[in-house]
Amino acid sequence: MVANMINMNLFLKLRNIIIGNWRNLTGYQSDETKRRRYICKSCEHNIKFSGIRVCDCCGCPIKSKTTVESEKCLMNKW
């Protein structure tokens, strides 16, 4: 049961990263995306890793995570 939940969470995280990357490639940017990125820009958890800005709480690429409506900030900032 626990293994299934971990696999599902990993699947959803990967799915959202793919959706976010696709939206970035197509230039999609909603007002909510802009608001989230503004908050993340000054966050202490925003770090540069291998040339990409990621959240050091969850490991997600910020540019991708902020474009997916179902994503949440683990620090409850958005």
C-alpha positions, 0 to 999 in steps of 0.5 A: 500500500505504501509503495503504491502511494510513493509510486503514485506521488512520484508519477504525479510529480514527474507528470507535473514537471513534464506539463510545466516544461511543455508550457514553458516551451510553448510560452504559456504564462498565466497571471498565477504563474507570474505571481508564483514566480515572483514569490519564488524569486526571493525565496530562500529555498530557490537555489541554482542546481546544474544551471536550473533554479530549483526548490531545495524543499521539493527538488522541483524546477521552479519554472516548471512547478509554477505553471501547473495549477495543481502544484503547491508550495511546500512552505505554503507561500502560494 
